[in-house]
Amino acid sequence: EKLAACAGLGADVCINYKTEEFVARIKEETNGKGVDVILDNVGGPYLQRNLDSLAVDGRLFIIGFMGGTVTEVNLQAMLARRLTIQGCIDPHDF
């Protein structure tokens, strides 16, 4: 139902994170490049996977913490691909 709603809003690719490994699927759909922007409302447990899904110069906007606020992350990926992580509450920050 959620995937259909996203497709209805114009999403090119919809991924069910409960049944698919989303990092692998993103890499597959983007020919290994990754995506430019991720809006993350889960937080902690998805941070590393979100970083792994970003393209060079990609941006991750953390907009919620449904999964928690604490995690461990490999900073090498951020430096090597010039990734940006930004926290924001106001949708105008995007």
N, C-alpha and C positions, 0 to 999 in steps of 0.2 A: 504494500500500500504506500509506504513512504517512498520507495523507488519510483513508483508510478507518479507520485506527486512531484518528485524532482524532475522526472522526464517531462512532465507537463509544464514545468517552469522553464524548460529549455536545456536541461543538463544533457550533454553529449554522451556521457557514460555514467551509469549508476552502479554502485558496488555495494553489495550486502556484506558488511564487515563481519557478520555472524557466520556466514558460510564461505567467505572468500578471504584469502590473504591479501589485504588491500595494497600493501607495498608492491608485491609482485604484479598485481593486476594493473596498478598505475604505471609501473615500468613497462609492462606489455602494451598498454594503450598509448603510451607516449614514446614508443620505440627506445626505451631506456633513458629518456631525458628527465622525466619527472614533471611535476606540475609547478606552476609559478606561485600560486597562493593557496594556502589552506586556512580555513576558519575552524578552530578547534574548541569545542565546548566540553570536551572530556577532561583534558589536562594530563596529569601525571603519567598514567600507564600508556598513553599514546604518544608521548613526546618524541621518543627516539624513532618510532615508526613514521611519525609525521616528518621528522627531519630527513629520514631515509627516502621519503616520497617526493621531496622537493628537488626542483631543477637548480642549476647554478644560478645564484642571485635570487633564489626563491625566498618567499616571505611566509612566515607562520604567525597568524594572529590568534592569540589565546583569548577566548571570549567566555570561558567558563571552566569549572572544576568539578564536573559531575563524577569523575573517577578519582579525584584526589589532587593534592597540591604538591606532593613530594615524589621525586623520581631521580634516577641516575641517568646521565646522558654522556655520549661520546662527543666531546667538543671538537675533535679533529674533523669530523664531517662538516661542522659549522664553518670552520676556518677554511678548509679546502675548497668549499663550494660557495663561500661568501654568503651564507644564509643569515636571515634576519628573523629574530623572534620579537614580537611586540605584544604586550598585553593591552587590552582595550575593553572598555565597557560600552562606550557610545558607538553605535553603528556608523556614525559619521567619521570615525577614526580610520575606516577602511579606505 
